[in-house]
């Protein structure tokens, strides 16, 4: 899941339990829809991406740089992931909002398409509740 700064989901996807998180980064970034801005052209990509050490791969850094996305990825063995904590809590909070949906907390759906549909509905409800305030 990719969220914006305040925790609203921008792109969501599901994968198998044995798939590493770094393999899902490129499809999730490509799945971000164009964002309408008040002036100028629509933005098609985020300006900055924060990630933990699980995404510390040179090919991902090159791909993000080629797209013009500034990345802040903690490096393995060099940096501590404590500095990312100030950004990571928004992701954890959004995951807690998703865990509040009973159907998603325990994966009742066996088919991946159905689970992705319920996850998308839950993200839509999160966005609606947040924007209705």
PASEBA-1860 file (N, C-alpha, C; in nm, 3 decimals):
! residues 133
1> XXXXXXXX> 0.084/-0.116/0.000/0.000/0.000/0.000/0.089/0.123/0.000 ~ 0.052/0.218/-0.084/0.119/0.347/-0.088/0.019/0.451/-0.041 ~ 0.062/0.531/0.056/-0.027/0.634/0.110/0.036/0.771/0.091 ~ -0.049/0.871/0.103/0.003/1.007/0.100/0.051/1.045/0.240 ~ 0.091/1.168/0.256/0.150/1.214/0.383/0.055/1.200/0.501 ~ -0.076/1.220/0.481/-0.170/1.214/0.592/-0.225/1.073/0.616 ~ -0.191/0.977/0.531/-0.234/0.840/0.553/-0.345/0.793/0.462 ~ -0.390/0.874/0.368/-0.492/0.830/0.274/-0.429/0.737/0.171
9> XXXXXXXX> -0.490/0.620/0.147/-0.432/0.525/0.051/-0.438/0.580/-0.092 ~ -0.327/0.573/-0.162/-0.321/0.613/-0.303/-0.324/0.492/-0.395 ~ -0.255/0.386/-0.356/-0.248/0.266/-0.437/-0.245/0.146/-0.344 ~ -0.320/0.044/-0.378/-0.328/-0.075/-0.294/-0.313/-0.199/-0.382 ~ -0.251/-0.300/-0.329/-0.234/-0.425/-0.400/-0.217/-0.539/-0.301 ~ -0.236/-0.659/-0.349/-0.216/-0.777/-0.264/-0.116/-0.868/-0.334 ~ -0.051/-0.952/-0.256/0.046/-1.046/-0.311/0.046/-1.171/-0.224 ~ 0.118/-1.270/-0.271/0.131/-1.393/-0.195/0.215/-1.371/-0.071
17> XXXXXXXX> 0.201/-1.461/0.024/0.273/-1.446/0.150/0.422/-1.466/0.132 ~ 0.463/-1.538/0.029/0.606/-1.566/0.010/0.673/-1.468/-0.086 ~ 0.608/-1.358/-0.119/0.666/-1.258/-0.208/0.728/-1.145/-0.126 ~ 0.851/-1.109/-0.159/0.918/-1.002/-0.086/0.852/-0.869/-0.117 ~ 0.850/-0.779/-0.018/0.785/-0.648/-0.033/0.846/-0.565/-0.145 ~ 0.975/-0.579/-0.167/1.042/-0.495/-0.267/0.993/-0.527/-0.408 ~ 0.943/-0.647/-0.432/0.894/-0.683/-0.565/0.761/-0.619/-0.597 ~ 0.693/-0.566/-0.497/0.564/-0.503/-0.520/0.574/-0.351/-0.533
25> XXXXXXXX> 0.692/-0.294/-0.515/0.704/-0.148/-0.517/0.675/-0.089/-0.655 ~ 0.731/-0.145/-0.759/0.714/-0.089/-0.893/0.568/-0.094/-0.938 ~ 0.496/-0.207/-0.923/0.354/-0.205/-0.963/0.269/-0.109/-0.880 ~ 0.302/-0.092/-0.752/0.226/0.001/-0.669/0.249/0.147/-0.711 ~ 0.372/0.181/-0.742/0.400/0.319/-0.786/0.335/0.344/-0.922 ~ 0.339/0.245/-1.010/0.274/0.259/-1.141/0.123/0.269/-1.128 ~ 0.067/0.214/-1.020/-0.077/0.213/-1.000/-0.134/0.341/-0.940 ~ -0.050/0.437/-0.910/-0.099/0.564/-0.855/-0.169/0.641/-0.966
33> XXXXXXXX> -0.295/0.678/-0.946/-0.368/0.750/-1.052/-0.320/0.896/-1.061 ~ -0.347/0.961/-1.175/-0.311/1.103/-1.187/-0.385/1.186/-1.083 ~ -0.315/1.280/-1.023/-0.371/1.363/-0.917/-0.400/1.501/-0.973 ~ -0.522/1.546/-0.956/-0.559/1.678/-1.005/-0.505/1.784/-0.909 ~ -0.441/1.882/-0.965/-0.390/1.992/-0.883/-0.467/2.118/-0.917 ~ -0.454/2.219/-0.835/-0.529/2.342/-0.855/-0.482/2.418/-0.978 ~ -0.355/2.409/-1.005/-0.306/2.475/-1.125/-0.201/2.387/-1.190 ~ -0.187/2.402/-1.317/-0.088/2.323/-1.389/-0.142/2.188/-1.431
41> XXXXXXXX> -0.050/2.106/-1.482/-0.087/1.973/-1.529/-0.108/1.877/-1.412 ~ -0.173/1.767/-1.442/-0.193/1.664/-1.338/-0.061/1.598/-1.305 ~ -0.043/1.570/-1.178/0.077/1.500/-1.135/0.056/1.351/-1.155 ~ 0.152/1.286/-1.214/0.141/1.143/-1.241/0.228/1.058/-1.151 ~ 0.306/1.122/-1.068/0.393/1.046/-0.978/0.413/1.125/-0.849 ~ 0.448/1.056/-0.742/0.474/1.128/-0.617/0.607/1.204/-0.626 ~ 0.621/1.303/-0.542/0.745/1.380/-0.539/0.853/1.312/-0.457 ~ 0.814/1.240/-0.352/0.910/1.177/-0.262/0.854/1.045/-0.213
49> XXXXXXXX> 0.942/0.950/-0.189/0.902/0.818/-0.141/0.989/0.781/-0.022 ~ 0.926/0.749/0.090/0.997/0.702/0.209/0.976/0.551/0.221 ~ 1.083/0.477/0.247/1.072/0.332/0.259/1.173/0.282/0.361 ~ 1.148/0.163/0.414/1.239/0.106/0.512/1.346/0.022/0.443 ~ 1.426/-0.050/0.521/1.540/-0.123/0.467/1.502/-0.240/0.377 ~ 1.378/-0.282/0.381/1.333/-0.391/0.295/1.334/-0.354/0.147 ~ 1.339/-0.224/0.118/1.337/-0.176/-0.020/1.474/-0.125/-0.063 ~ 1.579/-0.158/0.009/1.714/-0.110/-0.021/1.779/-0.197/-0.129
57> XXXXXXXX> 1.746/-0.169/-0.252/1.805/-0.237/-0.367/1.842/-0.133/-0.471 ~ 1.955/-0.153/-0.535/2.004/-0.054/-0.630/1.912/-0.040/-0.750 ~ 1.851/-0.150/-0.796/1.762/-0.139/-0.913/1.637/-0.059/-0.880 ~ 1.588/-0.066/-0.756/1.472/0.015/-0.717/1.510/0.162/-0.707 ~ 1.629/0.189/-0.653/1.676/0.327/-0.646/1.693/0.388/-0.785 ~ 1.750/0.309/-0.877/1.767/0.358/-1.014/1.633/0.381/-1.081 ~ 1.538/0.290/-1.060/1.406/0.303/-1.122/1.335/0.428/-1.070 ~ 1.341/0.452/-0.940/1.279/0.572/-0.884/1.347/0.699/-0.934
65> XXXXXXXX> 1.479/0.697/-0.941/1.552/0.814/-0.990/1.519/0.840/-1.136 ~ 1.503/0.735/-1.215/1.467/0.750/-1.355/1.328/0.809/-1.374 ~ 1.240/0.785/-1.280/1.106/0.840/-1.282/1.099/0.982/-1.227 ~ 1.208/1.031/-1.169/1.209/1.164/-1.111/1.150/1.169/-0.971 ~ 1.150/1.056/-0.902/1.096/1.048/-0.766/1.213/1.050/-0.668 ~ 1.212/1.147/-0.577/1.314/1.153/-0.473/1.285/1.042/-0.373 ~ 1.385/0.962/-0.344/1.363/0.850/-0.251/1.442/0.872/-0.123 ~ 1.385/0.822/-0.017/1.450/0.820/0.116/1.437/0.678/0.167
73> XXXXXXXX> 1.534/0.596/0.132/1.534/0.455/0.169/1.652/0.431/0.262 ~ 1.623/0.376/0.380/1.730/0.346/0.475/1.819/0.236/0.416 ~ 1.950/0.254/0.432/2.045/0.158/0.377/2.079/0.051/0.480 ~ 2.090/-0.071/0.434/2.122/-0.182/0.523/2.264/-0.169/0.576 ~ 2.279/-0.183/0.706/2.410/-0.180/0.768/2.471/-0.043/0.782 ~ 2.407/0.061/0.730/2.465/0.195/0.734/2.380/0.286/0.823 ~ 2.251/0.290/0.797/2.163/0.382/0.868/2.067/0.305/0.958 ~ 2.024/0.371/1.061/1.920/0.314/1.144/1.785/0.353/1.086
81> XXXXXXXX> 1.686/0.272/1.112/1.553/0.301/1.058/1.472/0.390/1.153 ~ 1.536/0.441/1.257/1.464/0.525/1.353/1.421/0.658/1.292 ~ 1.499/0.711/1.199/1.464/0.839/1.138/1.340/0.826/1.051 ~ 1.312/0.706/1.001/1.193/0.685/0.920/1.069/0.671/1.006 ~ 1.085/0.660/1.135/0.971/0.642/1.225/0.871/0.755/1.220 ~ 0.919/0.875/1.195/0.827/0.989/1.189/0.737/0.983/1.067 ~ 0.777/0.909/0.964/0.693/0.892/0.846/0.619/0.758/0.848 ~ 0.677/0.661/0.915/0.621/0.527/0.914/0.491/0.516/0.994
89> XXXXXXXX> 0.471/0.601/1.094/0.353/0.589/1.179/0.226/0.613/1.098 ~ 0.233/0.692/0.991/0.112/0.713/0.909/0.072/0.584/0.838 ~ 0.170/0.506/0.794/0.140/0.377/0.731/0.082/0.282/0.834 ~ 0.142/0.278/0.951/0.093/0.189/1.056/-0.049/0.227/1.097 ~ -0.079/0.356/1.102/-0.215/0.400/1.136/-0.314/0.359/1.028 ~ -0.276/0.372/0.902/-0.364/0.330/0.793/-0.387/0.179/0.797 ~ -0.284/0.103/0.828/-0.300/-0.043/0.840/-0.393/-0.076/0.957 ~ -0.388/0.003/1.063/-0.479/-0.019/1.176/-0.623/0.014/1.134
97> XXXXXXXX> -0.641/0.117/1.051/-0.775/0.147/1.000/-0.827/0.030/0.917 ~ -0.740/-0.030/0.836/-0.782/-0.146/0.756/-0.810/-0.267/0.844 ~ -0.735/-0.281/0.953/-0.758/-0.394/1.044/-0.892/-0.382/1.115 ~ -0.948/-0.261/1.119/-1.079/-0.243/1.180/-1.191/-0.303/1.097 ~ -1.164/-0.333/0.972/-1.264/-0.399/0.887/-1.258/-0.549/0.915 ~ -1.368/-0.603/0.959/-1.370/-0.741/1.006/-1.334/-0.841/0.896 ~ -1.382/-0.816/0.774/-1.355/-0.909/0.665/-1.208/-0.911/0.626 ~ -1.138/-0.804/0.653/-0.997/-0.798/0.617/-0.907/-0.844/0.731
105> XXXXXXXX> -0.956/-0.831/0.854/-0.875/-0.870/0.970/-0.844/-1.019/0.965 ~ -0.946/-1.097/0.944/-0.929/-1.240/0.919/-0.963/-1.262/0.774 ~ -0.875/-1.314/0.700/-0.898/-1.325/0.556/-1.002/-1.432/0.528 ~ -1.129/-1.388/0.525/-1.239/-1.479/0.498/-1.247/-1.518/0.351 ~ -1.206/-1.429/0.264/-1.216/-1.455/0.120/-1.098/-1.538/0.074 ~ -1.127/-1.643/0.001/-1.022/-1.729/-0.051/-0.969/-1.681/-0.185 ~ -1.056/-1.620/-0.264/-1.014/-1.573/-0.396/-0.946/-1.437/-0.385 ~ -0.834/-1.424/-0.453/-0.755/-1.301/-0.444/-0.832/-1.181/-0.499
113> XXXXXXXX> -0.911/-1.201/-0.605/-0.986/-1.091/-0.664/-1.089/-1.036/-0.566 ~ -1.154/-1.125/-0.491/-1.253/-1.081/-0.393/-1.187/-1.006/-0.278 ~ -1.072/-1.057/-0.232/-1.001/-0.992/-0.123/-0.953/-0.853/-0.165 ~ -0.903/-0.842/-0.289/-0.859/-0.712/-0.339/-0.978/-0.616/-0.351 ~ -1.094/-0.668/-0.391/-1.213/-0.583/-0.402/-1.255/-0.532/-0.264 ~ -1.255/-0.618/-0.163/-1.291/-0.573/-0.029/-1.188/-0.477/0.029 ~ -1.061/-0.498/-0.004/-0.958/-0.406/0.040/-0.977/-0.269/-0.026 ~ -1.012/-0.269/-0.153/-1.038/-0.142/-0.223/-1.159/-0.071/-0.165
121> XXXXXXXX> -1.262/-0.145/-0.131/-1.381/-0.085/-0.068/-1.345/-0.025/0.068 ~ -1.264/-0.097/0.144/-1.222/-0.046/0.276/-1.138/0.081/0.259 ~ -1.051/0.087/0.160/-0.971/0.207/0.136/-1.061/0.323/0.093 ~ -1.163/0.293/0.014/-1.258/0.397/-0.027/-1.332/0.452/0.094 ~ -1.374/0.365/0.184/-1.441/0.411/0.306/-1.348/0.493/0.394 ~ -1.221/0.455/0.402/-1.123/0.533/0.479/-1.112/0.673/0.420 ~ -1.102/0.681/0.289/-1.090/0.812/0.223/-1.218/0.895/0.245 ~ -1.332/0.830/0.234/-1.459/0.903/0.250/-1.472/0.958/0.391
129> XXXXX> -1.444/0.874/0.491/-1.455/0.918/0.630/-1.357/1.031/0.661 ~ -1.240/1.020/0.605/-1.137/1.120/0.632/-1.171/1.254/0.564 ~ -1.221/1.247/0.442/-1.250/1.369/0.368/-1.384/1.432/0.408 ~ -1.472/1.352/0.471/-1.602/1.405/0.514/-1.592/1.487/0.642 ~ -1.481/1.477/0.711/-1.465/1.553/0.837/-1.454/1.700/0.811
END
